[in-house]
């Protein structure tokens, strides 16, 4: 089936009103994009903020005549008769195949590979984690996940106890198991993340080695020799005392999900409990590591 799309430059004050109008006109879907590469990090709970310059894309069936719609939009006072827009044909493709082709096996450190299930394993002798992109955060493609995977790959995990705090897809927990950890626990506030971690652990034949909990269900006095938390700066600061008490004396900590400009503040805050190392950076993101005092 062929499609046609209408792209409109707007702002965060009018994007939702415009979206509702286009849906009334027959749009099949609406997407929003950042028009100026100004990402929004850590919105408040329950909020879905848009960018000051938002590009709205409305998708229609290719047989749809967009000329009358454009004329109606010119009458909207917040757009005006000379509003910026573009009409484009969308090539008909096998979108599932197109999506799958974008994901390839990725190596982290010396031993570890993350591989989509539909790809051949590049090195059968390596530590291979089979993980498909899904709803839960963490497939290895984001710099914060990569930083944590590289850190885990550089450790001797044989027989060690590990906590993946905010486990998401389970990628870090599963990698730790495959790298030799003896006992791994994943904790996440999102039930969907717990289900994703469970499914990915089963796909990698390590479900019997991974214990998964919502925070209210986790064992009392849960501790480990190693804890990795790839979440965001706000929760890392807010939950710092809780995270610290889960790491045994002389145990190791890795924190990520931090922007470079956030790293030093969080590093300084964690020195209450840990001897902190210098931050490691990848693109605009950082990882902090330390040893429990």
C-alpha positions, -999 to +999 in steps of 0.1 A: +000+000+000+013+035-009+013+065+013+016+103+012+027+125+041+023+161+050+051+177+071+043+209+089+066+232+110+048+242+142+055+248+179+048+230+211+018+253+219-001+243+187+012+208+178-016+189+196-044+211+183-030+207+147-027+170+153-064+167+163-074+187+132-054+165+108-069+134+124-103+148+117-093+154+081-084+117+077-048+113+088-039+077+096-011+086+120+007+116+134+044+118+145+064+146+161+100+153+156+125+178+171+129+206+145+162+220+160+180+190+176+172+201+211+164+169+230+142+170+261+156+148+289+139+136+321+104+151+318+083+152+349+062+122+357+030+122+336+043+149+312+049+145+275+066+178+265+072+188+229+100+209+214+096+246+208+102+239+171+082+208+163+079+191+130+046+173+127+041+146+101+006+134+091+004+102+071-024+097+046-034+071+020-017+079-013-051+084-030-059+113-007-061+148-022-041+170+002-047+203-017-081+211+001-065+202+034-036+226+028-061+254+020-081+247+051-048+249+072-040+283+057-072+296+074-058+286+109-046+317+127-017+299+143-004+288+109-012+316+084-014+314+046+023+310+041+029+283+067+059+260+061+050+226+049+061+198+026+042+170+008+061+138+001+053+104-014+063+075+009+079+046-008+060+013-003+084-011+014+086-042+034+088-022+066+094-051+089+124-062+068+136-026+065+135-023+104+153-056+109+180-047+084+190-017+107+201-040+135+235-058+134+256-077+160+277-053+181+308-060+200+314-046+235+349-049+250+369-080+242+345-108+247+309-097+245+286-095+215+249-084+214+232-101+185+196-098+171+180-133+168+177-130+130+214-124+124+242-150+124+265-149+154+299-134+142+320-153+167+306-186+181+334-187+207+326-152+221+301-144+248+270-139+227+238-123+241+208-128+218+186-097+221+159-083+198+148-046+200+116-043+220+096-020+242+119-020+271+149+003+270+183-013+263+194-030+232+231-020+232+227+007+206+225+036+231+258+050+244+248+045+281+241+008+276+273+004+256+293+020+284+278-004+310+284-034+288+320-025+282+325-021+319+310-055+327+332-071+300+363-057+317+355-073+351+361-108+364+325-118+372+331-155+378+309-165+407+301-129+416+267-116+428+254-088+406+224-064+408+210-048+376+191-018+392+165-007+366+170-038+345+148-027+315+153-053+287+176-073+310+206-068+287+230-060+315+218-088+337+220-113+310+254-101+299+266-105+335+254-141+336+270-150+303+302-133+315+303-157+345+283-141+373+271-166+398+239-149+410+222-120+392+191-100+404+172-075+382+149-049+397+126-025+378+096-004+387+079-013+353+062-047+351+066-046+313+104-044+319+103-074+342+084-093+315+109-082+288+138-093+310+122-126+316+116-133+279+151-122+270+166-144+297+146-174+284+158-167+248+194-169+261+188-200+283+197-182+315+162-177+330+171-200+359+200-178+369+182-145+369+159-134+397+135-105+387+116-082+411+095-052+413+108-029+441+080-039+465+087-076+459+125-076+462+141-095+491+148-076+523+184-065+527+193-073+491+230-068+485+256-078+459+293-074+451+285-055+419+257-032+411+250-015+377+223+011+373+216+025+339+187+049+346+188+088+347+204+115+367+173+124+387+166+089+400+203+082+405+205+111+429+172+105+446+178+068+451+215+071+460+212+059+496+191+029+485+216+021+458+246+024+481+231+001+507+227-026+481+265-027+474+287-048+498+318-032+514+345-031+487+319-039+461+318-022+427+293+003+413+286+015+378+261+043+371+250+055+336+221+073+319+240+105+326+247+134+303+283+147+305+272+179+322+255+159+349+283+135+357+304+156+381+275+165+403+264+129+406+300+117+411+305+141+439+272+131+456+282+094+456+315+100+473+296+098+506+296+060+501+321+052+473+356+060+462+347+073+428+367+070+396+370+096+368+339+095+345+340+076+312+323+093+282+308+082+250+292+108+227+272+131+251+268+105+278+288+094+308+294+064+331+305+067+367+322+038+386+334+034+422+342+011+450+321+009+482+339+023+513 
